[in-house]
């Protein structure tokens, strides 16, 4: 059911995108009168991104190591520590799940949330909501907060040092912004201006990603910061965040994310990155709409970026027709966002769309120059192992093995020096 009212939560209170922006953290805290903070971080990602962490001589710092999943239990542990020590803000240094659990803990205590992203895998750093999971990584729900993030310091050089497969997942997640928003908004007889803005920014997501993604992934693979990478990172975090910020339920999620949510219940899918599952969900949604021409347009891009276009690409080709029907049932629960799409969406329709997508992608690959093989490139790497102790789950969407075993080359300084601050609510 569509929302009958809109609350615009367009942006963080302040947003800075500039190489070296983390160095100004203490100045920003001082302006807010904040002297005692809790920093929530990962383990190996901190070993990589920690070299960018600034010296905070005038701030009392407490650290909490992220437990590996964005659960209410983890939220309560963070909030409990911050309350016990009377801390004044909670700082997230990491990917999307760390960011989401910090936003949730900060909201519980009515404290400022300060976000320093180490990945560009979703728009979690921008949005004023948290996606919550159970301890096994299955999706529960998302919670929307009345207060925006206090501050986001985005240093593109940090993203340039992250694994390319995580950027590829962010590209997949953000590409969905257009297809999900368009599936909803184009059927509205008279969209309000806020929703029109969401529609516009969603289209910007698609256009920017199709233009800059390949070059951005090449830059990350080389550990170099350039204009294409900066634009891609801003699109994922800022432009992607604006879609839901302006459009709320009209611009947030539809079919693709419902398919993602259903996949989280399959144990063999737990190691897949959030954005990879969403990217697959985009194609299932298009198959539901019988828009195979658009699927055919996207398949070369998916192959170039390394995004999964089929169950086989995700290692899930063992799913039977009965399994697909169960997937459809999970994707079509009454509260699922897939029902924001036009028409009546049933479990059987979703299962049929997934099966038809397998046939279509297989036929396209046989007929194309690429042959019948699976999608190659960063998407292959993105199918990480997710065993206990192998890493933390922290990709703003949600299942990442950024357990941080990444170290990239030095970034090139001086490329597209930006000094941009955006102030929101």
N, C-alpha and C positions, 0 to 999 in steps of 0.2 A: 504493500500500500504506500502510495506517495505521501510525503510529508505535506501538511496543509499550511505550514508556516516555515519561514526561513530565518535563520540566525546566521549572519555573516561573521565568520571567524577567519578573516582573510590572511592574517600574517602574524608572525611573532611580534612582540613589542619592538624589538630591534634585531636587525639582520645585517651582518657584515660579511662580504665575500671579497677576500683579498689574500694574496700570498703573505704569510706572516701574521695573519689576523689574531692567532692565538696569543701572540706576545702582548696584546692589549687587554688580556683578560682581567688582570688586577686593576687596571684603570677603570674598566667597566664595573667591577665589583665595588670599587671605592665610590664611584658616582652614586651607587645605590645604597651606600652605607652598609655593605655586607663585609663582615670581617671573619666569619667562621662558616666554612662550607664542607659539605660531604661530596667527595668525588667518587663516582661509581665507574669502574673500568673493567676491562677484560684482563686476560693474562698475557698471551702471546701478542695480541694486537697492541697492547701497551708497550711491549718490547720493541715493536716496530714504530708505532706512532709516538711513543713516549719521548723520542728525541725532539719532538716539536713542542713538548709541554714546557711552558715558561716557568721561570723562577718567580715564586710568589712570596716575597720577603715579608709583606705586611699582612698576610692572611693566614689564619689558623686552618690547616687542611687536615681532614680525616678521609681515609680511603676505605672503600668497600669493593671487594672483588665480586663481580657479577657471577651468580650461581649457575648460569647456563640456560635458563628459560624465563620468559616473561610471564610469571605466574602471580597470583594474588599473594601467595606465601612469600615470594621474593620481594614483592612490593611492600608487604607489611614489615619484613625484616629491615629494609632500607629506611622506611618511615619510622620504625621504632628506634633505630640507632640515632637518626637525626633528631628526633624528639628528646631522647634521653640526654643527648649532649647539647641541646639547645642551639642547633646549627641554623643558619639563616638562609641557606640556599642549598640546592642539590644540583651537582654538575654531572652531566653525562659525557663520557669520553668513550666513544665506540660507535657501533652500528645501530640498526633500527630497534632491536629488542632491548638493548641497554637503554636507548633513548626512551622507548615506550615505558619501561618499568620505572625510569626516573620521573617521567611526566606523571605517572600514576601515583607514585609516592609523594611527589611535590604537591599534587592536587589534594591528596588526603590530608596533608598538613597545612595547606594554603601557603606554601612556600614558593619562591621563584624557581623555575626550572631553567637551567643554563645548559645549552647543547653545543658540544664540540664534536662534529661528526668525523669519524675516521673512514667511513664508507659512503658511497653514493648508490645505495641499493634500493632505497625507497625514499618517500618524502617525509619520513617520520620526524626528521629534525624540524620541519616546518609546521606540521599539523598539531592541533590541540586535541589529539585523541590518542588512545593507547589500544593496541590490539592484544588481547589477553588469551593465553593458552593454558592448558593443564600441564602437569609435570611430564606427560608423555609427548608433548608438543602438538596436541590436537587443539584446534581453534575452539574457543568458547564464545567470545563476543568482543566488540570494541566499545570502549567507554569514551564519551565526549566530555570535555571539561569546559567550564565557563571562563577560565583564564588562559590566555595565550602564553606560549613560551616567552620567558622574560628576555632571553638573548640567545641568538645563534651566531656562532663564529665559525664560518666556513673557510677553511684554508685549502684551496685546490691542490696545493703541493702535497698535503697529507693524502688526498685521494689519489694523486699520481703515484704514491708509494704503496697502494693497496693492490690486491690481486685482480687481474682483469676479469675473471669469471664473476666477481661480485659486481663490477660495473655492468657487465652484460646482463646480469639479473636485474639491476636497477633500470636498465634500458627496457627490458621486458615488462617490468611492473609499470613503468611510466607510459609506455606505448598503449597500455590498456586504458589509460585515462581518456583518450579520444574515443575508443570503441565503446566503452561503457557509458560515458557521458552522452555520446551521440545516440546510442540506442534508447536512451530515456528522453533526452531533450527534444529530439526531432519530432516526437509525437505530441509534444505539448502545443496546444492551439495558440497560446500567447505567452511565451516565457517572459518572466519579469527580467529587469535589467541585470540583476545579480546573476541569474541563471544564464543570460546571454554572455556575461563575462566568463562564467565557468566554461561555456561552450567554446568561446574564443580561445581561452588558455589551453583547453584540452586539445584543440586543433594545433596550437603552437607546439605542444608536446610531440605530437606525431611528426609535424614538419621538421622540427629541429633534430629529432632523433634520426629520422631517415637521412638527413643531410650530414650530420656530424658524427654519428656513432662509430662508424668504421675507423675514422681518423682518431677518435678519442681512445678507442681500444688499442690502436697501434701505439699511441702515446703512453698509455698505462703499461703496456707490455715492455716498452723501452724505459719506463720510469721517468718520463719527461713530461713537464707541464707545458701545454700549448693552448692556443685559442680554442681549438675544437674540443679539447678535454674540459676546459673551463665552461664553455657553453653547454656541453652535455651535462656536467655536474649541476650547473644552475638550473637546467631544465628539469632534471630529476627531482631536485630538492625544492627549488623555489616555484617554478612554473607548475610542476606537478602538484605541489601543495596548494596553489591558488585555485585549482579546479574544485576541490572539495571545500576550500575555504569560502569561496563565493557561492557555490551551487549546493552545498550540503548534500542531502540525499539525492538531489537531482544530478549531481556531478561526482559522486563519490565512487560507488561500486555498482555493478550489475551482474551480468552472467559470468564474466571471467573470474572474479573473486569468489563467487559461489562455487565454481569448479575447484579453485584452489582450496577453499575451505573443506570441500568434500575429500580432496586428495590427502589432507593432513591426517585423516583417519586410517590411511593405509600405511602400515609399518614400513614397507619398502620405499615409501615416498618421503620418509622423514629426513633423509639425507639430501633431498633436493632443495635448492634455494627457492625462497618465496617467489621471487620474480620469474624464475623458470616455470614454476607451476602456473603463475598468472598468465605468462605468455602462451602457454598451452591452452589455458582457459579462454584466451582471446579467440583462438581458432575454433574451439568448441562453440563459443557464443556465435561466431559468424556462421558456423555450420547450422546452428539452430535457426538462424535468420535466412538460411539457404543462400548466403552470399559467398558462393565459392569463387566468384571472380575476384573478390577482395582477398580471399585466402591465397589464391594464385599470385596476386600482386605481392603479398607479404612473404611467401615462401623463400624467394631468393635472399631477402633481408634476413630472415631467420637463419638461413644457412650461413650467411656471411658473418653474422654476429655470434652464432653458436647457440641459438635458442631452440628448445625442443618443440617440434611440430607434431609429434605423435607420441603415443604411449610407448612405442618401442624406443624412442629417443630418451625416455626417462627410465628405461629398464622395467616398464610395467606392462609389457606385451603379453604377460601371462594371464592378465585379467580376462575372465570369461564373460560371455553375455550376461550371466547372472550377476557377476561382479560389477559390470557396467551399470546394471539396473540399480544395484545398491549404491553405487556412486551417484547416480541420478537422484536417488531418494535423499541422500545426504545433501546434495546441492539444491534440492527443491523443498527443503523444510519450510514451513510457513513463514518464518522470519527471514528467509534468505533474500539477499538483494537481487537475485535473478528475477524475482517477481516484479521488479521495477521496469522490466522490459515489456514491450507491447505484446499483448496476447496472453494466452494461458500456457504456462510452462509446467510440464509434468516430468516426472522421473523417466518415463518411457521416452519422451521426446529427447531428453538429455542423453540417455543411453544410445538412442538411435543416432544422434548427432555425433557422438564420440566414435561410434562404429563407422559411420560414413566418412568422418574425417580420416580415420586410418586408411580406408580404401582410397580416398582422394589423394592423400599425401603419398601413399605408395605408388599410385599410378603416375602422379606428377614426377616423382623421382625417377621412375623407370623411363619416362618420356623425355626428361630433361637431360641436359649435358652432365648434370651432377650424378646421374645414375641412381641406383636404388639404395645407396648406403645411408647410414644415419647422419644426422647433422654433425659436422665436425667443428673444431675450433674451441673457443672458450667454453662453450656449452658442455663439451665433454668434461672439461676440468670441473665445471660447476657441480657435477654429480659427485659430491664429496662423501667420504665415509663419515658416519655420525655415531661413532662408538663412544662409550663412556670415557671421559678423560681425553678424548681426541681433539677437543676444542669447545668453544662456547658458541651458543646459538645466538647470533647477534646481528643478523642482517635485517634490519628494520622490518622486514617482513618476516625475517622470521626464521628460517632455518639456515644457519650459515655455519660453515666450519672455519670461520675466520679465526679459528682458535689460533689464529694469529700467526701461524707460522709463515709470515710473509716479510720479506725484506726486499725492497726494490732499489733500483739505481737512484742516483741523485737527480733531483729535478733541476730543470734549467731555470735559473732565477732571471727575472727581468722580462719574462714573457707576459704580455698583457697585464701590466701592473694595474690593478683595480683598487679603488678606495671608495667602496660604495656602502652606505648604511641605509637600510630601509627601516623606518619606524612604523609599527602597526598599532595594535590596540593598546 
